[in-house]
Amino acid sequence: MSPMSQAAQNLNWLITSFVENTPGVSHTVVVSADGLLL
């Protein structure tokens, strides 16, 4: 597996932080503008 780009690391941090710091949130789903799962 290749290492994540800086942009991917930033997105990963953002989503993880959102889940960890938002009461009641336990999972997230990230999709692209055309609806494809990222």
mmCIF entry with sequence, helices, sheets and N, C-alpha, C, O atoms, coordinates in Angstrom:
data_MODEL
# 
_entry.id   MODEL 
# 
_entity.id                         1 
_entity.type                       polymer 
_entity.pdbx_number_of_molecules   1 
# 
_entity_poly.entity_id                      1 
_entity_poly.type                           'polypeptide(L)' 
_entity_poly.nstd_linkage                   no 
_entity_poly.nstd_monomer                   no 
_entity_poly.pdbx_seq_one_letter_code       MSPMSQAAQNLNWLITSFVENTPGVSHTVVVSADGLLL 
_entity_poly.pdbx_seq_one_letter_code_can   MSPMSQAAQNLNWLITSFVENTPGVSHTVVVSADGLLL 
_entity_poly.pdbx_strand_id                 A 
# 
loop_
_entity_poly_seq.entity_id 
_entity_poly_seq.num 
_entity_poly_seq.mon_id 
_entity_poly_seq.hetero 
1 1  MET n 
1 2  SER n 
1 3  PRO n 
1 4  MET n 
1 5  SER n 
1 6  GLN n 
1 7  ALA n 
1 8  ALA n 
1 9  GLN n 
1 10 ASN n 
1 11 LEU n 
1 12 ASN n 
1 13 TRP n 
1 14 LEU n 
1 15 ILE n 
1 16 THR n 
1 17 SER n 
1 18 PHE n 
1 19 VAL n 
1 20 GLU n 
1 21 ASN n 
1 22 THR n 
1 23 PRO n 
1 24 GLY n 
1 25 VAL n 
1 26 SER n 
1 27 HIS n 
1 28 THR n 
1 29 VAL n 
1 30 VAL n 
1 31 VAL n 
1 32 SER n 
1 33 ALA n 
1 34 ASP n 
1 35 GLY n 
1 36 LEU n 
1 37 LEU n 
1 38 LEU n 
# 
_struct_asym.id          A 
_struct_asym.entity_id   1 
# 
_struct_conf.conf_type_id            HELX_P 
_struct_conf.id                      HELX_P1 
_struct_conf.pdbx_PDB_helix_id       AA1 
_struct_conf.beg_label_comp_id       GLN 
_struct_conf.beg_label_asym_id       A 
_struct_conf.beg_label_seq_id        6 
_struct_conf.pdbx_beg_PDB_ins_code   ? 
_struct_conf.end_label_comp_id       ASN 
_struct_conf.end_label_asym_id       A 
_struct_conf.end_label_seq_id        21 
_struct_conf.pdbx_end_PDB_ins_code   ? 
_struct_conf.beg_auth_comp_id        GLN 
_struct_conf.beg_auth_asym_id        A 
_struct_conf.beg_auth_seq_id         6 
_struct_conf.end_auth_comp_id        ASN 
_struct_conf.end_auth_asym_id        A 
_struct_conf.end_auth_seq_id         21 
_struct_conf.pdbx_PDB_helix_class    1 
_struct_conf.details                 ? 
_struct_conf.pdbx_PDB_helix_length   16 
# 
_struct_conf_type.id          HELX_P 
_struct_conf_type.criteria    ? 
_struct_conf_type.reference   ? 
# 
loop_
_atom_site.group_PDB 
_atom_site.id 
_atom_site.type_symbol 
_atom_site.label_atom_id 
_atom_site.label_alt_id 
_atom_site.label_comp_id 
_atom_site.label_asym_id 
_atom_site.label_entity_id 
_atom_site.label_seq_id 
_atom_site.pdbx_PDB_ins_code 
_atom_site.Cartn_x 
_atom_site.Cartn_y 
_atom_site.Cartn_z 
_atom_site.occupancy 
_atom_site.B_iso_or_equiv 
_atom_site.pdbx_formal_charge 
_atom_site.auth_seq_id 
_atom_site.auth_comp_id 
_atom_site.auth_asym_id 
_atom_site.auth_atom_id 
_atom_site.pdbx_PDB_model_num 
ATOM 1   N N  . MET A 1 1  ? 0.852   -1.176 0.000  1.00 0.00 ? 1  MET A N  1 
ATOM 2   C CA . MET A 1 1  ? 0.000   0.000  0.000  1.00 0.00 ? 1  MET A CA 1 
ATOM 3   C C  . MET A 1 1  ? 0.896   1.237  0.000  1.00 0.00 ? 1  MET A C  1 
ATOM 4   O O  . MET A 1 1  ? 1.873   1.304  0.746  1.00 0.00 ? 1  MET A O  1 
ATOM 5   N N  . SER A 1 2  ? 0.560   2.204  -0.833 1.00 0.00 ? 2  SER A N  1 
ATOM 6   C CA . SER A 1 2  ? 1.360   3.428  -0.888 1.00 0.00 ? 2  SER A CA 1 
ATOM 7   C C  . SER A 1 2  ? 0.925   4.387  0.226  1.00 0.00 ? 2  SER A C  1 
ATOM 8   O O  . SER A 1 2  ? -0.224  4.357  0.665  1.00 0.00 ? 2  SER A O  1 
ATOM 9   N N  . PRO A 1 3  ? 1.851   5.232  0.677  1.00 0.00 ? 3  PRO A N  1 
ATOM 10  C CA . PRO A 1 3  ? 1.498   6.193  1.738  1.00 0.00 ? 3  PRO A CA 1 
ATOM 11  C C  . PRO A 1 3  ? 0.459   7.197  1.247  1.00 0.00 ? 3  PRO A C  1 
ATOM 12  O O  . PRO A 1 3  ? 0.403   7.509  0.058  1.00 0.00 ? 3  PRO A O  1 
ATOM 13  N N  . MET A 1 4  ? -0.362  7.703  2.169  1.00 0.00 ? 4  MET A N  1 
ATOM 14  C CA . MET A 1 4  ? -1.381  8.688  1.807  1.00 0.00 ? 4  MET A CA 1 
ATOM 15  C C  . MET A 1 4  ? -0.745  10.035 1.503  1.00 0.00 ? 4  MET A C  1 
ATOM 16  O O  . MET A 1 4  ? 0.254   10.416 2.113  1.00 0.00 ? 4  MET A O  1 
ATOM 17  N N  . SER A 1 5  ? -1.339  10.751 0.549  1.00 0.00 ? 5  SER A N  1 
ATOM 18  C CA . SER A 1 5  ? -0.893  12.114 0.250  1.00 0.00 ? 5  SER A CA 1 
ATOM 19  C C  . SER A 1 5  ? -1.232  13.020 1.425  1.00 0.00 ? 5  SER A C  1 
ATOM 20  O O  . SER A 1 5  ? -2.007  12.640 2.303  1.00 0.00 ? 5  SER A O  1 
ATOM 21  N N  . GLN A 1 6  ? -0.661  14.201 1.443  1.00 0.00 ? 6  GLN A N  1 
ATOM 22  C CA . GLN A 1 6  ? -0.947  15.168 2.507  1.00 0.00 ? 6  GLN A CA 1 
ATOM 23  C C  . GLN A 1 6  ? -2.430  15.525 2.524  1.00 0.00 ? 6  GLN A C  1 
ATOM 24  O O  . GLN A 1 6  ? -3.026  15.657 3.593  1.00 0.00 ? 6  GLN A O  1 
ATOM 25  N N  . ALA A 1 7  ? -3.025  15.680 1.346  1.00 0.00 ? 7  ALA A N  1 
ATOM 26  C CA . ALA A 1 7  ? -4.452  16.005 1.271  1.00 0.00 ? 7  ALA A CA 1 
ATOM 27  C C  . ALA A 1 7  ? -5.296  14.877 1.857  1.00 0.00 ? 7  ALA A C  1 
ATOM 28  O O  . ALA A 1 7  ? -6.257  15.135 2.581  1.00 0.00 ? 7  ALA A O  1 
ATOM 29  N N  . ALA A 1 8  ? -4.946  13.640 1.552  1.00 0.00 ? 8  ALA A N  1 
ATOM 30  C CA . ALA A 1 8  ? -5.683  12.495 2.103  1.00 0.00 ? 8  ALA A CA 1 
ATOM 31  C C  . ALA A 1 8  ? -5.505  12.409 3.612  1.00 0.00 ? 8  ALA A C  1 
ATOM 32  O O  . ALA A 1 8  ? -6.453  12.083 4.327  1.00 0.00 ? 8  ALA A O  1 
ATOM 33  N N  . GLN A 1 9  ? -4.312  12.694 4.101  1.00 0.00 ? 9  GLN A N  1 
ATOM 34  C CA . GLN A 1 9  ? -4.072  12.689 5.544  1.00 0.00 ? 9  GLN A CA 1 
ATOM 35  C C  . GLN A 1 9  ? -4.910  13.766 6.227  1.00 0.00 ? 9  GLN A C  1 
ATOM 36  O O  . GLN A 1 9  ? -5.463  13.538 7.302  1.00 0.00 ? 9  GLN A O  1 
ATOM 37  N N  . ASN A 1 10 ? -5.002  14.939 5.603  1.00 0.00 ? 10 ASN A N  1 
ATOM 38  C CA . ASN A 1 10 ? -5.800  16.035 6.165  1.00 0.00 ? 10 ASN A CA 1 
ATOM 39  C C  . ASN A 1 10 ? -7.285  15.666 6.207  1.00 0.00 ? 10 ASN A C  1 
ATOM 40  O O  . ASN A 1 10 ? -7.961  15.950 7.196  1.00 0.00 ? 10 ASN A O  1 
ATOM 41  N N  . LEU A 1 11 ? -7.794  15.042 5.154  1.00 0.00 ? 11 LEU A N  1 
ATOM 42  C CA . LEU A 1 11 ? -9.188  14.625 5.126  1.00 0.00 ? 11 LEU A CA 1 
ATOM 43  C C  . LEU A 1 11 ? -9.431  13.556 6.181  1.00 0.00 ? 11 LEU A C  1 
ATOM 44  O O  . LEU A 1 11 ? -10.445 13.588 6.878  1.00 0.00 ? 11 LEU A O  1 
ATOM 45  N N  . ASN A 1 12 ? -8.514  12.618 6.300  1.00 0.00 ? 12 ASN A N  1 
ATOM 46  C CA . ASN A 1 12 ? -8.635  11.568 7.305  1.00 0.00 ? 12 ASN A CA 1 
ATOM 47  C C  . ASN A 1 12 ? -8.680  12.178 8.706  1.00 0.00 ? 12 ASN A C  1 
ATOM 48  O O  . ASN A 1 12 ? -9.497  11.776 9.534  1.00 0.00 ? 12 ASN A O  1 
ATOM 49  N N  . TRP A 1 13 ? -7.805  13.144 8.967  1.00 0.00 ? 13 TRP A N  1 
ATOM 50  C CA . TRP A 1 13 ? -7.787  13.815 10.269 1.00 0.00 ? 13 TRP A CA 1 
ATOM 51  C C  . TRP A 1 13 ? -9.107  14.548 10.515 1.00 0.00 ? 13 TRP A C  1 
ATOM 52  O O  . TRP A 1 13 ? -9.660  14.470 11.612 1.00 0.00 ? 13 TRP A O  1 
ATOM 53  N N  . LEU A 1 14 ? -9.610  15.250 9.515  1.00 0.00 ? 14 LEU A N  1 
ATOM 54  C CA . LEU A 1 14 ? -10.843 16.017 9.652  1.00 0.00 ? 14 LEU A CA 1 
ATOM 55  C C  . LEU A 1 14 ? -12.021 15.109 9.993  1.00 0.00 ? 14 LEU A C  1 
ATOM 56  O O  . LEU A 1 14 ? -12.788 15.409 10.908 1.00 0.00 ? 14 LEU A O  1 
ATOM 57  N N  . ILE A 1 15 ? -12.170 14.018 9.274  1.00 0.00 ? 15 ILE A N  1 
ATOM 58  C CA . ILE A 1 15 ? -13.295 13.107 9.505  1.00 0.00 ? 15 ILE A CA 1 
ATOM 59  C C  . ILE A 1 15 ? -13.155 12.418 10.856 1.00 0.00 ? 15 ILE A C  1 
ATOM 60  O O  . ILE A 1 15 ? -14.138 12.299 11.587 1.00 0.00 ? 15 ILE A O  1 
ATOM 61  N N  . THR A 1 16 ? -11.957 11.964 11.201 1.00 0.00 ? 16 THR A N  1 
ATOM 62  C CA . THR A 1 16 ? -11.728 11.320 12.497 1.00 0.00 ? 16 THR A CA 1 
ATOM 63  C C  . THR A 1 16 ? -12.012 12.287 13.632 1.00 0.00 ? 16 THR A C  1 
ATOM 64  O O  . THR A 1 16 ? -12.657 11.920 14.615 1.00 0.00 ? 16 THR A O  1 
ATOM 65  N N  . SER A 1 17 ? -11.539 13.512 13.507 1.00 0.00 ? 17 SER A N  1 
ATOM 66  C CA . SER A 1 17 ? -11.771 14.524 14.530 1.00 0.00 ? 17 SER A CA 1 
ATOM 67  C C  . SER A 1 17 ? -13.260 14.809 14.690 1.00 0.00 ? 17 SER A C  1 
ATOM 68  O O  . SER A 1 17 ? -13.742 14.956 15.813 1.00 0.00 ? 17 SER A O  1 
ATOM 69  N N  . PHE A 1 18 ? -13.984 14.888 13.596 1.00 0.00 ? 18 PHE A N  1 
ATOM 70  C CA . PHE A 1 18 ? -15.425 15.119 13.643 1.00 0.00 ? 18 PHE A CA 1 
ATOM 71  C C  . PHE A 1 18 ? -16.127 14.018 14.425 1.00 0.00 ? 18 PHE A C  1 
ATOM 72  O O  . PHE A 1 18 ? -16.960 14.298 15.287 1.00 0.00 ? 18 PHE A O  1 
ATOM 73  N N  . VAL A 1 19 ? -15.790 12.759 14.126 1.00 0.00 ? 19 VAL A N  1 
ATOM 74  C CA . VAL A 1 19 ? -16.426 11.626 14.807 1.00 0.00 ? 19 VAL A CA 1 
ATOM 75  C C  . VAL A 1 19 ? -16.071 11.611 16.291 1.00 0.00 ? 19 VAL A C  1 
ATOM 76  O O  . VAL A 1 19 ? -16.936 11.370 17.133 1.00 0.00 ? 19 VAL A O  1 
ATOM 77  N N  . GLU A 1 20 ? -14.815 11.865 16.612 1.00 0.00 ? 20 GLU A N  1 
ATOM 78  C CA . GLU A 1 20 ? -14.374 11.793 18.002 1.00 0.00 ? 20 GLU A CA 1 
ATOM 79  C C  . GLU A 1 20 ? -14.899 12.951 18.855 1.00 0.00 ? 20 GLU A C  1 
ATOM 80  O O  . GLU A 1 20 ? -15.042 12.798 20.069 1.00 0.00 ? 20 GLU A O  1 
ATOM 81  N N  . ASN A 1 21 ? -15.186 14.091 18.251 1.00 0.00 ? 21 ASN A N  1 
ATOM 82  C CA . ASN A 1 21 ? -15.533 15.279 19.022 1.00 0.00 ? 21 ASN A CA 1 
ATOM 83  C C  . ASN A 1 21 ? -16.984 15.727 18.908 1.00 0.00 ? 21 ASN A C  1 
ATOM 84  O O  . ASN A 1 21 ? -17.359 16.746 19.489 1.00 0.00 ? 21 ASN A O  1 
ATOM 85  N N  . THR A 1 22 ? -17.808 14.986 18.170 1.00 0.00 ? 22 THR A N  1 
ATOM 86  C CA . THR A 1 22 ? -19.206 15.353 18.010 1.00 0.00 ? 22 THR A CA 1 
ATOM 87  C C  . THR A 1 22 ? -20.076 14.343 18.750 1.00 0.00 ? 22 THR A C  1 
ATOM 88  O O  . THR A 1 22 ? -20.139 13.176 18.364 1.00 0.00 ? 22 THR A O  1 
ATOM 89  N N  . PRO A 1 23 ? -20.749 14.787 19.815 1.00 0.00 ? 23 PRO A N  1 
ATOM 90  C CA . PRO A 1 23 ? -21.595 13.869 20.579 1.00 0.00 ? 23 PRO A CA 1 
ATOM 91  C C  . PRO A 1 23 ? -22.669 13.216 19.694 1.00 0.00 ? 23 PRO A C  1 
ATOM 92  O O  . PRO A 1 23 ? -23.315 13.880 18.883 1.00 0.00 ? 23 PRO A O  1 
ATOM 93  N N  . GLY A 1 24 ? -22.837 11.925 19.870 1.00 0.00 ? 24 GLY A N  1 
ATOM 94  C CA . GLY A 1 24 ? -23.854 11.187 19.121 1.00 0.00 ? 24 GLY A CA 1 
ATOM 95  C C  . GLY A 1 24 ? -23.390 10.657 17.781 1.00 0.00 ? 24 GLY A C  1 
ATOM 96  O O  . GLY A 1 24 ? -24.102 9.871  17.156 1.00 0.00 ? 24 GLY A O  1 
ATOM 97  N N  . VAL A 1 25 ? -22.216 11.062 17.321 1.00 0.00 ? 25 VAL A N  1 
ATOM 98  C CA . VAL A 1 25 ? -21.702 10.590 16.031 1.00 0.00 ? 25 VAL A CA 1 
ATOM 99  C C  . VAL A 1 25 ? -20.746 9.432  16.291 1.00 0.00 ? 25 VAL A C  1 
ATOM 100 O O  . VAL A 1 25 ? -19.816 9.552  17.088 1.00 0.00 ? 25 VAL A O  1 
ATOM 101 N N  . SER A 1 26 ? -20.981 8.312  15.612 1.00 0.00 ? 26 SER A N  1 
ATOM 102 C CA . SER A 1 26 ? -20.093 7.164  15.775 1.00 0.00 ? 26 SER A CA 1 
ATOM 103 C C  . SER A 1 26 ? -19.499 6.690  14.456 1.00 0.00 ? 26 SER A C  1 
ATOM 104 O O  . SER A 1 26 ? -18.503 5.967  14.459 1.00 0.00 ? 26 SER A O  1 
ATOM 105 N N  . HIS A 1 27 ? -20.092 7.081  13.317 1.00 0.00 ? 27 HIS A N  1 
ATOM 106 C CA . HIS A 1 27 ? -19.600 6.665  11.999 1.00 0.00 ? 27 HIS A CA 1 
ATOM 107 C C  . HIS A 1 27 ? -19.777 7.809  11.014 1.00 0.00 ? 27 HIS A C  1 
ATOM 108 O O  . HIS A 1 27 ? -20.610 8.695  11.210 1.00 0.00 ? 27 HIS A O  1 
ATOM 109 N N  . THR A 1 28 ? -18.989 7.776  9.964  1.00 0.00 ? 28 THR A N  1 
ATOM 110 C CA . THR A 1 28 ? -19.174 8.713  8.863  1.00 0.00 ? 28 THR A CA 1 
ATOM 111 C C  . THR A 1 28 ? -19.095 7.960  7.545  1.00 0.00 ? 28 THR A C  1 
ATOM 112 O O  . THR A 1 28 ? -18.516 6.877  7.467  1.00 0.00 ? 28 THR A O  1 
ATOM 113 N N  . VAL A 1 29 ? -19.673 8.538  6.530  1.00 0.00 ? 29 VAL A N  1 
ATOM 114 C CA . VAL A 1 29 ? -19.548 8.056  5.162  1.00 0.00 ? 29 VAL A CA 1 
ATOM 115 C C  . VAL A 1 29 ? -19.166 9.257  4.326  1.00 0.00 ? 29 VAL A C  1 
ATOM 116 O O  . VAL A 1 29 ? -19.826 10.295 4.385  1.00 0.00 ? 29 VAL A O  1 
ATOM 117 N N  . VAL A 1 30 ? -18.116 9.127  3.555  1.00 0.00 ? 30 VAL A N  1 
ATOM 118 C CA . VAL A 1 30 ? -17.667 10.215 2.691  1.00 0.00 ? 30 VAL A CA 1 
ATOM 119 C C  . VAL A 1 30 ? -17.902 9.789  1.249  1.00 0.00 ? 30 VAL A C  1 
ATOM 120 O O  . VAL A 1 30 ? -17.468 8.720  0.820  1.00 0.00 ? 30 VAL A O  1 
ATOM 121 N N  . VAL A 1 31 ? -18.593 10.643 0.515  1.00 0.00 ? 31 VAL A N  1 
ATOM 122 C CA . VAL A 1 31 ? -18.862 10.359 -0.893 1.00 0.00 ? 31 VAL A CA 1 
ATOM 123 C C  . VAL A 1 31 ? -18.385 11.530 -1.745 1.00 0.00 ? 31 VAL A C  1 
ATOM 124 O O  . VAL A 1 31 ? -18.277 12.660 -1.268 1.00 0.00 ? 31 VAL A O  1 
ATOM 125 N N  . SER A 1 32 ? -18.106 11.246 -2.995 1.00 0.00 ? 32 SER A N  1 
ATOM 126 C CA . SER A 1 32 ? -17.697 12.295 -3.927 1.00 0.00 ? 32 SER A CA 1 
ATOM 127 C C  . SER A 1 32 ? -18.933 13.013 -4.459 1.00 0.00 ? 32 SER A C  1 
ATOM 128 O O  . SER A 1 32 ? -20.062 12.620 -4.164 1.00 0.00 ? 32 SER A O  1 
ATOM 129 N N  . ALA A 1 33 ? -18.719 14.050 -5.233 1.00 0.00 ? 33 ALA A N  1 
ATOM 130 C CA . ALA A 1 33 ? -19.823 14.843 -5.776 1.00 0.00 ? 33 ALA A CA 1 
ATOM 131 C C  . ALA A 1 33 ? -20.763 13.996 -6.640 1.00 0.00 ? 33 ALA A C  1 
ATOM 132 O O  . ALA A 1 33 ? -21.953 14.295 -6.740 1.00 0.00 ? 33 ALA A O  1 
ATOM 133 N N  . ASP A 1 34 ? -20.231 12.946 -7.262 1.00 0.00 ? 34 ASP A N  1 
ATOM 134 C CA . ASP A 1 34 ? -21.081 12.089 -8.090 1.00 0.00 ? 34 ASP A CA 1 
ATOM 135 C C  . ASP A 1 34 ? -21.653 10.907 -7.314 1.00 0.00 ? 34 ASP A C  1 
ATOM 136 O O  . ASP A 1 34 ? -22.277 10.021 -7.898 1.00 0.00 ? 34 ASP A O  1 
ATOM 137 N N  . GLY A 1 35 ? -21.441 10.892 -5.990 1.00 0.00 ? 35 GLY A N  1 
ATOM 138 C CA . GLY A 1 35 ? -22.047 9.877  -5.147 1.00 0.00 ? 35 GLY A CA 1 
ATOM 139 C C  . GLY A 1 35 ? -21.215 8.636  -4.914 1.00 0.00 ? 35 GLY A C  1 
ATOM 140 O O  . GLY A 1 35 ? -21.652 7.723  -4.214 1.00 0.00 ? 35 GLY A O  1 
ATOM 141 N N  . LEU A 1 36 ? -20.025 8.583  -5.486 1.00 0.00 ? 36 LEU A N  1 
ATOM 142 C CA . LEU A 1 36 ? -19.180 7.410  -5.291 1.00 0.00 ? 36 LEU A CA 1 
ATOM 143 C C  . LEU A 1 36 ? -18.546 7.439  -3.906 1.00 0.00 ? 36 LEU A C  1 
ATOM 144 O O  . LEU A 1 36 ? -18.079 8.483  -3.449 1.00 0.00 ? 36 LEU A O  1 
ATOM 145 N N  . LEU A 1 37 ? -18.533 6.288  -3.245 1.00 0.00 ? 37 LEU A N  1 
ATOM 146 C CA . LEU A 1 37 ? -17.928 6.164  -1.934 1.00 0.00 ? 37 LEU A CA 1 
ATOM 147 C C  . LEU A 1 37 ? -16.425 6.398  -2.038 1.00 0.00 ? 37 LEU A C  1 
ATOM 148 O O  . LEU A 1 37 ? -15.761 5.842  -2.913 1.00 0.00 ? 37 LEU A O  1 
ATOM 149 N N  . LEU A 1 38 ? -15.894 7.226  -1.140 1.00 0.00 ? 38 LEU A N  1 
ATOM 150 C CA . LEU A 1 38 ? -14.452 7.487  -1.149 1.00 0.00 ? 38 LEU A CA 1 
ATOM 151 C C  . LEU A 1 38 ? -13.767 6.614  -0.171 1.00 0.00 ? 38 LEU A C  1 
ATOM 152 O O  . LEU A 1 38 ? -12.546 6.683  -0.031 1.00 0.00 ? 38 LEU A O  1 
# 
